[in-house]
């Protein structure tokens, strides 16, 4: 193993490789920081440019985009309140509230630290126990995946702010939106009302952009209208770019460790991904610290370490079994095959030095991302110095362009505006937006695996009870849903006993 590591070090530590790692990391951060320009787009655009590169340089630039992309989504989440990627949807809840409190620099610093923590943790797991985790993950069939995602959906209770009922209704509406488009099994149109553009379904990014961006734009425009006769006062709030100190790192170490473990495990299960991992970690943080959701740093650390740990986790089934875990690793699989590297058990025996060179490159990329983000943070926070009205106008333009750019579909722009108006009304009436986004994120996976399971079992729901893994996840989901009611009942009972005594 030491010989393979030494050879890998020699292959990885070349000037060419360092340049491409740096370029990939910067591209990933930039593409993810701009809402709707996801790092998957950057990966697709870069594939043809890697044909003439060496295998390690080609994979390194793509891994740089992958790792940088996972961290970049937090920039717009914290500063603008718009998730740059679906994986950053949980980060925006506390991140934007902290930025409003004047802690944007500190919040970005924590997101960078947690992101790199999760990335390095998952890399160590990838190197040490990849085959063992892959063997467990590959046993997750449709019933197990369905139960896992239902458990993820049960975190709606933790995201429901003041009213669980309103949270559940919002989540169910998000699930309903995923049924628009083509039936995944039969290929028939559902709820398209004759519009061809709706056949692709309700896109996640247009809804996310609309729900998070437009209510903020509307509120600021209304406020500007009321104060139009007042002279403009420059923002006196000084935002400093800061990295977590030793005490803050120590206090969030346990949370980051648990969140990274969640992200690595979820990433290793094909068909899951960053959004599921980040919401599971966020819910875990909220149960540990009930103040999460009101502008707590734990609400940023947990989802950021989890979604970045997905990068290493997703590479486990890719390298050991040749199975991509999500769209990004599917693109990486294509790049590996193009350069003559066939993922699977033989990859480690036939191309050991190259594999270790890739592992070393991932470590270097995480360190690069740390420095790029930290020094770039001083530039990022400058966005808060722009007058609010001007900034909101820019956000509105970005929202329209970003919604259209996802699928080059004008219907997505229309959907974005409708989602924005719905988000504004939900905000006014006390309905939480995040459960709706979670339902939309998980809806397709739930339906797809539910229907596959029922096809395998000839329509029998007992398939979910015969698998110990799916049964455990379903029991946990039920406990999550009934826990608030049970706690309230126990509290009322205790109060009644005190009054009677």
C-alpha positions as CSV (number, residue, x, y, z in Angstrom):
1,X,0.0,0.0,0.0
2,X,2.9,2.4,0.8
3,X,4.5,1.8,-2.6
4,X,1.1,2.5,-4.3
5,X,0.8,5.7,-2.3
6,X,4.3,6.8,-3.2
7,X,3.7,6.2,-6.9
8,X,0.4,8.0,-6.7
9,X,2.1,10.9,-5.0
10,X,4.5,11.2,-7.9
11,X,1.7,11.0,-10.5
12,X,-0.5,13.5,-8.7
13,X,2.1,16.1,-7.8
14,X,2.8,17.6,-11.3
15,X,2.4,21.2,-12.4
16,X,-0.2,20.2,-15.0
17,X,-2.3,18.4,-12.5
18,X,-2.2,21.3,-10.0
19,X,-3.3,23.8,-12.7
20,X,-6.2,21.7,-13.7
21,X,-7.3,21.0,-10.1
22,X,-7.3,24.7,-9.4
23,X,-9.2,25.5,-12.6
24,X,-11.8,22.9,-11.8
25,X,-12.2,24.1,-8.2
26,X,-12.8,27.7,-9.4
27,X,-15.2,26.7,-12.1
28,X,-17.2,24.5,-9.6
29,X,-17.5,27.3,-7.1
30,X,-18.5,29.9,-9.7
31,X,-21.1,27.7,-11.4
32,X,-22.7,26.8,-8.1
33,X,-22.6,30.3,-6.6
34,X,-24.8,31.5,-9.5
35,X,-28.4,30.1,-9.0
36,X,-29.4,27.6,-11.7
37,X,-25.8,27.2,-13.1
38,X,-25.1,23.9,-11.4
39,X,-21.8,22.2,-11.3
40,X,-23.3,19.3,-13.3
41,X,-23.5,21.8,-16.2
42,X,-19.8,22.7,-15.8
43,X,-18.9,19.0,-15.8
44,X,-20.8,18.3,-19.0
45,X,-19.1,21.4,-20.7
46,X,-15.6,20.2,-19.6
47,X,-15.8,16.6,-20.7
48,X,-14.8,17.3,-24.3
49,X,-11.9,19.4,-23.2
50,X,-10.4,16.5,-21.1
51,X,-9.9,14.2,-24.1
52,X,-6.3,15.3,-24.7
53,X,-5.3,15.3,-21.0
54,X,-3.7,12.5,-19.0
55,X,-6.2,10.4,-17.1
56,X,-5.3,11.9,-13.7
57,X,-5.4,15.5,-15.0
58,X,-8.7,14.8,-16.7
59,X,-10.3,13.3,-13.6
60,X,-8.7,15.9,-11.3
61,X,-10.3,18.9,-13.2
62,X,-13.7,17.1,-13.0
63,X,-13.3,16.3,-9.3
64,X,-12.3,19.9,-8.7
65,X,-15.6,21.0,-10.3
66,X,-17.5,18.4,-8.2
67,X,-15.9,19.4,-4.8
68,X,-15.9,23.1,-5.6
69,X,-19.5,22.9,-6.8
70,X,-20.7,21.4,-3.5
71,X,-19.2,24.3,-1.5
72,X,-20.1,27.1,-3.9
73,X,-23.8,26.7,-3.4
74,X,-23.5,28.2,0.1
75,X,-22.3,31.6,-1.2
76,X,-25.7,32.7,-2.7
77,X,-27.6,30.8,0.1
78,X,-25.9,32.9,2.8
79,X,-25.6,36.3,1.0
80,X,-28.8,36.4,-1.2
81,X,-31.1,33.8,0.4
82,X,-31.1,31.8,-2.8
83,X,-29.7,28.2,-2.9
84,X,-27.0,28.0,-5.5
85,X,-27.7,24.2,-5.8
86,X,-30.4,21.9,-4.5
87,X,-27.9,20.6,-1.9
88,X,-27.7,24.1,-0.4
89,X,-31.5,24.3,0.2
90,X,-31.1,23.5,3.9
91,X,-28.2,26.0,4.3
92,X,-30.3,29.0,3.3
93,X,-32.6,28.6,6.3
94,X,-30.1,29.7,9.0
95,X,-27.4,31.1,6.7
96,X,-29.5,34.0,5.3
97,X,-30.9,34.8,8.8
98,X,-27.3,35.0,10.1
99,X,-26.3,37.3,7.2
100,X,-29.2,39.6,8.1
101,X,-27.9,39.8,11.6
102,X,-24.6,41.0,10.3
103,X,-22.8,37.7,10.5
104,X,-22.3,37.0,6.8
105,X,-18.5,36.7,7.1
106,X,-18.6,34.4,10.0
107,X,-21.3,32.2,8.4
108,X,-19.4,31.9,5.1
109,X,-16.3,31.0,7.1
110,X,-18.2,28.2,9.0
111,X,-19.7,26.9,5.7
112,X,-16.2,26.7,4.2
113,X,-14.8,24.9,7.3
114,X,-17.7,22.4,7.4
115,X,-17.6,21.8,3.7
116,X,-13.9,20.9,3.7
117,X,-14.4,18.9,6.9
118,X,-17.0,16.8,5.2
119,X,-15.0,16.4,2.0
120,X,-11.9,15.2,3.8
121,X,-13.9,12.9,6.1
122,X,-15.6,11.2,3.2
123,X,-12.2,10.9,1.4
124,X,-10.7,9.0,4.4
125,X,-13.7,6.7,4.5
126,X,-13.4,6.2,0.7
127,X,-9.7,5.2,1.1
128,X,-10.1,3.0,4.3
129,X,-13.5,1.3,4.1
130,X,-14.8,1.8,0.5
131,X,-15.3,-1.9,-0.3
132,X,-17.2,-2.6,2.9
133,X,-19.5,0.4,2.6
134,X,-20.1,-0.4,-1.1
135,X,-21.2,-4.0,-0.1
136,X,-23.8,-2.6,2.3
137,X,-25.0,0.2,0.0
138,X,-25.4,-2.1,-3.0
139,X,-27.9,-4.2,-1.0
140,X,-30.3,-1.2,-0.9
141,X,-33.0,-2.2,-3.4
142,X,-36.2,-0.2,-4.2
143,X,-38.0,-1.1,-0.9
144,X,-35.0,0.1,1.2
145,X,-34.5,3.3,-0.9
146,X,-38.2,4.0,-0.6
147,X,-38.1,3.6,3.2
148,X,-34.9,5.7,3.5
149,X,-36.4,8.6,1.5
150,X,-39.7,8.4,3.5
151,X,-37.5,8.7,6.6
152,X,-35.9,11.7,5.0
153,X,-39.3,13.2,4.2
154,X,-40.3,12.7,7.9
155,X,-37.8,15.5,8.7
156,X,-40.6,17.9,7.6
157,X,-41.7,17.8,11.2
158,X,-38.4,19.4,12.2
159,X,-38.7,22.0,9.4
160,X,-42.3,23.0,10.2
161,X,-41.4,26.0,12.4
162,X,-44.5,26.8,14.4
163,X,-47.1,24.5,12.9
164,X,-46.6,20.8,12.1
165,X,-49.9,20.7,10.2
166,X,-48.9,23.6,7.9
167,X,-45.5,21.9,7.4
168,X,-47.1,18.6,6.4
169,X,-49.5,20.3,4.0
170,X,-46.6,22.2,2.4
171,X,-44.6,18.9,2.1
172,X,-47.6,17.1,0.5
173,X,-48.1,19.9,-2.0
174,X,-44.4,19.5,-2.9
175,X,-45.0,15.8,-3.5
176,X,-48.0,16.6,-5.6
177,X,-45.9,18.9,-7.9
178,X,-43.6,16.0,-8.7
179,X,-46.5,14.1,-10.3
180,X,-46.7,16.7,-13.1
181,X,-45.2,15.5,-16.4
182,X,-44.6,12.0,-17.8
183,X,-45.4,8.9,-15.7
184,X,-42.0,7.4,-14.9
185,X,-43.3,3.8,-15.5
186,X,-46.0,4.0,-18.2
187,X,-44.8,7.1,-20.0
188,X,-48.2,8.7,-20.0
189,X,-48.9,12.5,-19.5
190,X,-50.1,13.6,-16.1
191,X,-51.5,17.0,-15.2
192,X,-49.9,18.7,-18.2
193,X,-53.3,20.1,-19.4
194,X,-52.2,19.8,-23.0
195,X,-49.0,21.9,-22.5
196,X,-46.0,20.2,-24.2
197,X,-43.6,22.2,-22.1
198,X,-45.0,20.6,-18.9
199,X,-44.1,17.1,-20.1
200,X,-40.7,17.5,-18.5
201,X,-42.4,18.2,-15.2
202,X,-42.1,21.0,-12.6
203,X,-38.3,21.7,-12.4
204,X,-36.7,21.9,-8.9
205,X,-34.4,24.9,-9.7
206,X,-37.2,27.2,-11.0
207,X,-39.3,26.5,-8.0
208,X,-36.4,27.0,-5.6
209,X,-35.4,30.2,-7.2
210,X,-39.0,31.5,-7.2
211,X,-39.8,30.4,-3.6
212,X,-36.6,31.8,-2.1
213,X,-35.8,34.8,-4.2
214,X,-39.1,36.5,-5.3
215,X,-40.7,36.9,-1.8
216,X,-37.5,38.8,-0.8
217,X,-37.6,40.9,-4.0
218,X,-41.3,41.7,-3.4
219,X,-40.7,42.7,0.2
220,X,-37.8,44.9,-0.6
221,X,-39.5,46.6,-3.6
222,X,-42.6,47.4,-1.4
223,X,-40.3,48.8,1.3
224,X,-38.5,50.9,-1.2
225,X,-41.8,52.2,-2.5
226,X,-42.8,53.2,1.0
227,X,-39.5,55.0,1.6
228,X,-39.1,56.5,-1.9
229,X,-39.1,60.1,-0.6
230,X,-36.4,59.4,1.9
231,X,-32.7,59.9,1.0
232,X,-30.7,56.7,0.4
233,X,-28.6,55.7,3.4
234,X,-25.6,53.6,2.6
235,X,-25.4,50.3,4.5
236,X,-23.2,51.1,7.6
237,X,-22.9,47.5,8.5
238,X,-19.3,46.4,8.1
239,X,-19.0,42.8,7.0
240,X,-15.7,41.1,7.8
241,X,-14.6,37.8,6.2
242,X,-13.7,35.6,9.1
243,X,-12.8,31.9,9.6
244,X,-14.0,29.9,12.6
245,X,-11.7,30.2,15.6
246,X,-10.4,27.2,17.6
247,X,-13.3,27.4,20.1
248,X,-15.9,27.4,17.3
249,X,-14.2,24.5,15.5
250,X,-14.1,22.5,18.7
251,X,-17.8,23.2,19.5
252,X,-19.0,22.1,16.1
253,X,-16.6,19.2,15.7
254,X,-19.1,16.5,16.9
255,X,-21.9,17.9,14.8
256,X,-19.6,18.0,11.7
257,X,-18.5,14.5,12.4
258,X,-22.0,13.1,12.6
259,X,-23.2,15.1,9.6
260,X,-20.2,13.9,7.6
261,X,-21.0,10.3,8.5
262,X,-24.6,10.9,7.3
263,X,-23.5,12.5,4.1
264,X,-20.9,9.7,3.3
265,X,-23.4,6.9,3.9
266,X,-26.2,8.6,2.0
267,X,-23.8,9.4,-0.9
268,X,-22.8,5.8,-1.1
269,X,-26.4,4.8,-1.8
270,X,-27.1,5.1,-5.5
271,X,-30.0,7.4,-6.4
272,X,-29.9,9.6,-3.3
273,X,-27.5,12.6,-3.2
274,X,-26.7,15.9,-1.5
275,X,-30.3,17.3,-0.9
276,X,-31.3,14.2,1.1
277,X,-28.1,14.1,3.1
278,X,-28.2,17.9,3.9
279,X,-31.8,17.7,5.2
280,X,-31.2,14.6,7.3
281,X,-28.1,16.3,8.9
282,X,-30.1,19.6,9.3
283,X,-32.9,17.7,11.1
284,X,-30.3,16.0,13.3
285,X,-28.8,19.4,14.2
286,X,-32.3,20.8,15.0
287,X,-33.0,18.0,17.4
288,X,-29.7,18.6,19.1
289,X,-30.2,22.4,19.2
290,X,-33.9,23.5,19.0
291,X,-32.8,27.1,18.2
292,X,-31.7,25.9,14.7
293,X,-34.0,27.5,12.2
294,X,-33.8,30.9,13.9
295,X,-30.3,31.8,12.7
296,X,-27.9,29.4,14.4
297,X,-24.4,28.5,13.1
298,X,-25.2,24.8,13.7
299,X,-27.9,25.1,11.0
300,X,-25.1,26.0,8.5
301,X,-22.4,23.6,9.7
302,X,-24.6,20.4,9.6
303,X,-25.9,20.6,6.0
304,X,-22.7,21.9,4.6
305,X,-20.5,19.1,6.0
306,X,-23.2,16.5,5.0
307,X,-23.6,17.6,1.3
308,X,-19.8,17.8,0.9
309,X,-19.3,14.4,2.4
310,X,-21.6,13.1,-0.4
311,X,-18.8,13.7,-2.8
312,X,-16.6,11.0,-1.3
313,X,-19.5,8.8,-0.5
314,X,-20.8,8.8,-4.1
315,X,-17.3,7.8,-5.3
316,X,-17.4,4.6,-3.2
317,X,-19.9,2.7,-5.4
318,X,-18.4,4.4,-8.5
319,X,-14.9,3.1,-7.9
320,X,-15.6,-0.2,-6.3
321,X,-18.7,-1.4,-8.3
322,X,-18.9,0.9,-11.3
323,X,-22.3,2.3,-10.2
324,X,-22.8,6.1,-10.3
325,X,-24.6,7.5,-7.3
326,X,-26.0,10.7,-9.0
327,X,-25.8,12.7,-12.2
328,X,-22.3,14.1,-11.3
329,X,-20.8,10.7,-10.8
330,X,-22.5,9.4,-13.9
331,X,-20.5,12.1,-15.8
332,X,-17.3,11.1,-14.0
333,X,-18.0,7.4,-14.9
334,X,-18.1,8.5,-18.6
335,X,-14.8,10.3,-18.2
336,X,-13.1,7.3,-16.5
337,X,-14.2,5.0,-19.3
338,X,-13.0,7.5,-22.0
339,X,-9.6,7.4,-20.4
340,X,-9.4,3.6,-20.2
341,X,-10.2,3.3,-16.5
342,X,-12.9,0.7,-16.0
343,X,-14.5,1.2,-12.5
344,X,-14.9,-2.0,-10.4
345,X,-12.9,-4.3,-8.2
346,X,-10.2,-4.7,-10.8
347,X,-9.6,-0.9,-10.9
348,X,-7.6,-1.1,-7.7
349,X,-5.5,-4.1,-8.8
350,X,-4.9,-3.0,-12.4
351,X,-4.5,0.7,-11.9
352,X,-3.5,1.0,-8.2
353,X,-1.1,4.0,-8.6
354,X,-3.6,6.0,-10.7
355,X,-6.4,5.4,-8.1
356,X,-4.1,6.6,-5.3
357,X,-3.1,9.6,-7.4
358,X,-6.9,10.4,-7.7
359,X,-7.3,10.0,-3.9
360,X,-4.3,12.4,-3.3
361,X,-5.8,14.8,-5.9
362,X,-9.1,14.9,-4.0
363,X,-7.3,15.8,-0.8
364,X,-5.4,18.6,-2.6
365,X,-8.6,19.8,-4.2
366,X,-10.3,20.2,-0.8
367,X,-7.3,22.2,0.5
368,X,-7.5,24.4,-2.7
369,X,-11.2,24.9,-2.2
370,X,-10.5,26.0,1.4
371,X,-8.0,28.7,0.3
372,X,-10.0,29.8,-2.8
373,X,-13.2,30.2,-0.8
374,X,-11.4,31.9,2.1
375,X,-9.6,34.5,0.1
376,X,-12.6,34.9,-2.3
377,X,-14.9,35.5,0.7
378,X,-13.5,39.0,1.0
379,X,-14.9,39.7,-2.5
380,X,-18.1,37.7,-2.0
381,X,-19.3,39.8,1.0
382,X,-18.9,43.0,-1.0
383,X,-22.3,42.1,-2.6
384,X,-23.9,43.4,0.7
385,X,-22.6,46.9,0.0
386,X,-24.8,47.2,-3.1
387,X,-28.0,49.2,-2.4
388,X,-30.9,46.9,-1.7
389,X,-33.1,48.0,-4.5
390,X,-30.3,47.6,-7.1
391,X,-29.4,44.2,-5.7
392,X,-33.0,43.0,-5.8
393,X,-33.3,44.2,-9.4
394,X,-30.1,42.2,-10.3
395,X,-31.5,39.1,-8.4
396,X,-34.8,39.4,-10.4
397,X,-32.9,39.4,-13.7
398,X,-30.7,36.5,-12.5
399,X,-33.8,34.6,-11.5
400,X,-35.4,34.9,-14.9
401,X,-32.2,34.1,-16.8
402,X,-31.3,31.2,-14.4
403,X,-34.8,29.6,-14.6
404,X,-34.7,29.7,-18.4
405,X,-31.1,28.4,-18.6
406,X,-31.8,25.1,-16.8
407,X,-33.8,23.6,-19.6
408,X,-34.0,26.5,-22.2
409,X,-37.7,26.3,-21.5
410,X,-39.9,29.5,-21.2
411,X,-42.4,27.5,-19.1
412,X,-39.7,27.3,-16.3
413,X,-39.7,31.1,-16.1
414,X,-43.5,31.1,-15.8
415,X,-43.2,28.4,-13.1
416,X,-40.6,30.5,-11.3
417,X,-42.9,33.5,-11.1
418,X,-45.9,31.3,-10.0
419,X,-43.7,29.7,-7.3
420,X,-42.5,33.2,-6.2
421,X,-46.1,34.4,-5.7
422,X,-47.0,31.2,-3.9
423,X,-43.9,31.5,-1.7
424,X,-44.9,35.1,-0.9
425,X,-48.4,34.1,0.1
426,X,-47.1,31.2,2.2
427,X,-44.7,33.5,4.0
428,X,-47.6,35.9,4.8
429,X,-49.9,33.1,6.0
430,X,-47.3,31.3,8.1
431,X,-46.7,28.3,5.8
432,X,-43.1,27.2,5.8
433,X,-41.5,27.0,2.3
434,X,-38.7,24.4,3.1
435,X,-41.0,21.4,3.5
436,X,-42.5,22.1,0.0
437,X,-38.9,22.1,-1.4
438,X,-38.1,18.9,0.5
439,X,-41.2,17.2,-1.0
440,X,-40.3,18.3,-4.4
441,X,-36.7,17.1,-4.0
442,X,-37.8,13.6,-2.7
443,X,-41.0,13.1,-4.6
444,X,-39.6,11.5,-7.7
445,X,-37.4,9.1,-5.8
446,X,-40.3,8.1,-3.5
447,X,-42.7,7.4,-6.4
448,X,-40.1,5.7,-8.5
449,X,-39.0,3.3,-5.8
450,X,-42.5,2.7,-4.5
451,X,-43.8,1.7,-7.9
452,X,-40.7,-0.5,-8.6
453,X,-41.2,-2.3,-5.3
454,X,-44.9,-2.9,-6.0
455,X,-44.1,-4.3,-9.5
456,X,-41.6,-6.7,-7.9
457,X,-44.1,-7.8,-5.3
458,X,-47.2,-8.0,-7.6
459,X,-48.8,-5.1,-5.8
460,X,-48.2,-6.4,-2.2
461,X,-47.1,-3.8,0.3
462,X,-45.7,-6.6,2.5
463,X,-42.4,-6.1,0.6
464,X,-41.6,-3.1,2.8
465,X,-42.1,-5.2,6.0
466,X,-40.1,-8.2,5.0
467,X,-36.9,-6.2,4.5
468,X,-35.4,-5.4,8.0
469,X,-33.7,-2.3,6.6
470,X,-36.9,-0.8,5.1
471,X,-38.9,-1.8,8.2
472,X,-36.4,0.0,10.5
473,X,-36.5,3.2,8.4
474,X,-40.3,3.2,8.2
475,X,-40.6,2.8,12.0
476,X,-38.2,5.7,12.5
477,X,-40.3,7.8,10.0
478,X,-43.4,7.1,12.0
479,X,-41.7,7.9,15.3
480,X,-40.5,11.2,13.8
481,X,-44.0,12.1,12.7
482,X,-45.7,11.3,16.0
483,X,-42.9,12.6,18.3
484,X,-44.3,16.2,18.5
485,X,-47.8,15.0,19.4
486,X,-46.3,12.6,21.9
487,X,-44.1,15.3,23.5
488,X,-47.1,17.6,23.8
489,X,-49.3,14.9,25.3
490,X,-46.6,14.1,27.9
491,X,-46.1,17.8,28.7
492,X,-49.8,18.4,29.2
493,X,-50.0,15.3,31.4
494,X,-47.2,16.5,33.5
495,X,-48.8,20.0,33.9
496,X,-52.1,18.3,34.8
497,X,-50.4,16.3,37.5
498,X,-48.7,19.4,38.9
499,X,-52.0,21.3,39.0
500,X,-53.8,18.4,40.7
501,X,-51.0,17.9,43.2
